[in-house]
């Protein structure tokens, strides 16, 4: 599997929940534009929600900096949830962050 296939697999996880699921989508925040791997727009009890996902098909564990970057992007775009998917796990600092 390559990284593009990984993004598609992650997007499929959200199919039961999202009314719109976009891969490699650019989204504008209050401070900047961001490209996210998977963007999920959904309606939950009449409330529009936004979820963002980063997909890391790496051979090494994810460092804390990637978690903090995703958190900052989520804050900037007003995401209700942010997910970071990894097949290699996370470094201890990433888990605590």
C-alpha positions in Angstrom: 0.0 0.0 0.0 1.3 3.5 -0.8 0.4 6.8 1.0 -2.4 7.6 -1.4 -4.1 4.3 -0.9 -3.7 4.8 2.9 -5.6 8.1 2.6 -8.4 6.4 0.7 -8.6 3.7 3.3 -8.9 6.3 6.1 -11.5 8.2 4.1 -13.6 5.0 3.9 -13.6 4.8 7.7 -15.7 8.0 7.8 -18.2 7.1 5.0 -20.9 6.1 7.5 -20.6 9.4 9.3 -19.8 12.1 6.7 -22.0 13.7 4.1 -18.9 15.0 2.4 -15.5 13.4 2.5 -12.6 15.0 0.6 -9.0 13.7 0.1 -6.1 16.1 0.0 -8.3 19.2 0.5 -7.2 22.7 1.1 -9.1 24.5 3.8 -8.8 28.2 4.8 -8.5 29.0 8.5 -8.4 32.3 10.2 -4.7 32.7 9.8 -3.7 30.5 6.9 -4.6 27.9 4.3 -3.9 24.3 5.1 -3.9 21.1 3.1 -5.3 18.2 5.0 -5.2 14.5 4.0 -8.9 13.8 4.7 -11.6 16.3 5.4 -15.0 15.2 6.7 -18.1 17.4 6.7 -21.0 16.0 8.6 -24.4 16.9 10.1 -25.0 15.7 13.6 -28.5 16.4 14.8 -28.8 19.4 12.6 -25.4 20.8 13.5 -22.7 21.1 10.8 -19.4 19.6 11.9 -15.9 19.5 10.5 -13.3 16.8 11.1 -9.8 16.7 9.8 -7.4 13.8 9.4 -3.8 13.4 8.8 -2.5 10.0 7.5 1.1 9.0 8.2 2.2 5.9 6.5 5.7 6.1 7.9 8.2 3.5 9.0 9.1 5.6 12.1 6.9 6.6 15.1 5.1 9.9 14.9 6.8 12.7 16.9 5.1 15.2 19.2 5.6 18.0 16.7 3.1 16.4 14.2 0.5 16.2 17.0 1.0 19.8 17.9 0.9 20.9 14.3 -2.4 19.0 13.7 -3.8 20.6 16.9 -2.9 24.1 15.7 -4.5 23.5 12.3 -7.6 22.2 13.9 -7.8 25.4 16.0 -7.2 27.6 13.0 -9.9 26.0 10.8 -12.4 25.5 13.6 -12.4 21.7 13.3 -14.6 19.9 15.8 -12.3 16.8 15.8 -8.8 16.1 14.5 -7.4 12.6 13.9 -3.9 11.5 13.2 -3.6 8.0 11.7 -0.4 6.1 11.9 0.6 2.5 11.1 4.0 2.8 13.0 2.8 4.2 16.3 3.7 7.3 18.2 6.7 8.5 20.2 6.1 8.9 24.0 6.0 12.7 23.7 3.3 12.5 21.0 1.2 10.3 23.2 1.4 12.7 26.1 0.6 15.7 23.9 
